[in-house]
Amino acid sequence: MPRYTVHVRGEWLAVPCRDAQLTVGWLGREAVRRYIKNKPDNGGFASVDDVSFLVRRCKGLGLLDHEDPLEVALEDNEFVEVVIEGDAMSPDFIPSQPEGVYLYSKYREPEKYIALDGDSLTTEDLVNLGKGRYKIKLTPTAEKKVQKSREVIDSIVKEKTGILFSLFVYGITTGFGKFARTVIPVNKLEELQVNLVRSHSSGVGKPLIPERCRMLLALRINVLAKGYSGISLETLKQVIEVFNASCLPYVPEKGTVGASGDLAPLSHLALGLIGEGKMWSPKSGWADAKYVLEAHGLKPVVLKPKEGLALINGTQMITSLGCEAVERASAIARQADIVAALTLEVLKGTTKAFDTDIHAVRPHRGQIEVAFRFRSLLDSDHHPSEIAESHRFCDRVQDAYTLRCCPQVHGVANDTIAFVKNIITTELNSATDNPMVFASRGETISGGNFHGEYPAKALDYLAIGVHELAAISERRIERLCNPSLSELPPFLVAEGGLNSGFMIAHCTAAALVSENKALCHPSSVDSLSTSAATEDHVSMGGWAARKALRVIEHVEQVLAIELLAACQGIEFLRPLRTTTPLEKVYDLVRSVVRPWIKDRFMAPDIEAAHRLLVEQKVWEVAAPYIEKYRMEHIPESRPVSPTAFSLEFLHKKSIKIPESGDL
C-alpha cells in the first residue's frame, strides 16, 4: 500500500493510500483531516471543507495539481507539504526547506567516494564532501583500528565484577561532567548514552545549512575512523550510510562554548542518527528523523556503551566551519589581487612598486607572491597595456598606499590564511574525544583533546587577517568614486546629479567594513566556567568560527563592489585597453553585469559579482596567465619614465652626474 509523509503546520503525518487512483487533492484533504483530528481546538477549523490549501513536493518545492492521480504525481513514500492559505505569511510558518538549500535544489547522488582513514583529510576534501560531490567509505586500516578500539570498551562492559569494574571509567561506567564519580549500573549503560544525547541536544538558532551539516557529519566520521573513540564498526558504518544518503540532522548553530568540545551541536547531530528530532534530505525536506531514515531504507542507530559520548565529544563544529572559512578566505585573497590590479589600472597607477628587488629585501612569502601576481597581470612586454602607456609620462611620482602597498597588506593576509590552514588541517585529522581509547595499551585515558583553543585562536586570527582585504578595498572604492582622486566622473556615472551611480554602493562597502571591525574582536579571549566548575575554561570557538565566516562573506561583498566599480571605470577610459588578463576579467564581469549608463537597481549586480568571486570565476580566467608568467620565467619589464629615477635613464639622456665637490 502506498504511503506518503505529509507536512502540515510544523507536524508530519503518515498518510496511507489504499487506492493509487486517488488524487493529490484527496491526499491534502486527508492530511488536513488528520491534523484537525489531533488538535484539541480542531486546529481552528470547523471542518476540512473550511480549509483552502496548496500541495507541493518537499523536494524542489514544485506545486502539484489537485486533480492529478497520486500514482502519476508522486512516488511511493514521497514527502509532500500542505500549505494552508495564509500560513506562508505567518511568522510561525516553518518551511520544509532550510536556508541555503539552493546548493541542493539540483542535488544528484554522487558516484565517487573518498576513503577516510582519520589521518589524511584535507580542507578541500571536506568542502567537497559538504557540497555533495563524494560519498564516504573507510579504508581497511581504519576499519581494523575501529574494531580494536571497540574491543577495549567491550572488555570493560563485560567485566561485571572484580577490580576493573570497581574503577571509574569515565563516560562508560560513570556519568558525565560533575557526575564523573557516579557509577552507573550495567543494565543502564545504554540508557546512559541515549540520555546523554537527548539532554545535550540543547542548542538554539537557525539550523546549519545542508552543506555545513554534511561537513560536520563527514568530519565526525573521519575522527571516529582514527580508532581512538571506542565506537563499534557496525555503528560507524550506519553513520556513513546516513551521510551517503544525505540525511542531515537538525543542528542549531548556537550553543557550543568549545570545551568539552562542541557538545550541543554534535548532540543534535547524534539525535538525528538515533531517529529523534528533525532531519532533512533532498528527498524529504525537513521531517521527523525516523521518517526520513525510513524513507531511505535506513534504521536508527542503537547506541552501545560509550557510543553516545563518542559521537558528541570533539571540536568538529568549530573545525568544519573553520574549514569552510579557510577555503573561502584562500579564494577571496587570490582574487583580491586581481581586483586590486584592475583598480590600479583604472586609477592609472604605476607598476614600479611591485619590482622584484623591493620585495626580495623584505622576503615574506605572501608579500613576494602578491607582488608577483601584480607583475603578471599588469603592463609588461608580455602583456602591454594601452592605459598604462597613456600616462607613462605623467608627473606623478608614487601611488597612494592602497595601491602601492597591496603586496604588504594582501601578503600578510595570505600568510595568515596559510598559518590557519595548517592548524585546521591538523585538527581535521586529530582525535578529540574523551576518554581516549588506546587499543595498543588496552587503556582508556581521560585528557583534554576536546578543548577548542587551537581552532578558536586560529579562526580569530583569520578574521583579523582577512578583514584587511576589505578595509583596503573600501579605500580603493573611495578613490574610484572620488573625482578629485580618480580623474573620472563622480561616482562613476554620466549625468551626475540626475544619476547617483556608485554613491551608496560605496556606503554599503563602508558599512560592511565597519561591521567587520566589531566582528574581529577575538571571541577566544573570553571564557565562562560551566558544568559546576568542572569545565572551568572554555574556548568559545563556535562563535570564532561563525563570525569568521561572516567576516569573510563581508570581504567577498566589498571586493564584489570594487570589481564592479573598476569595470565601470574602464568604460570611461575606452577605447584604451588594459592587459589581456585584465580584459578577460572585464569580459567575465560584463557577461553577468552590463555597464551603467544610468541608475538602476544595483543590489542584483552586486550579488552577481559576489557569486563570481564565491565560485572563483575571476580566478579561473586570470590564473592561466599568472601561471604562464611563472612557468615561462618571463623577464621583468622595467619601463622608464621621468618620475622613475635611474642612473641608466640619466646616462641615456647624456645628463652629467655632478661630483660631490660640485654639490
Disulfide bonds with the S-S distance in Angstrom:
none
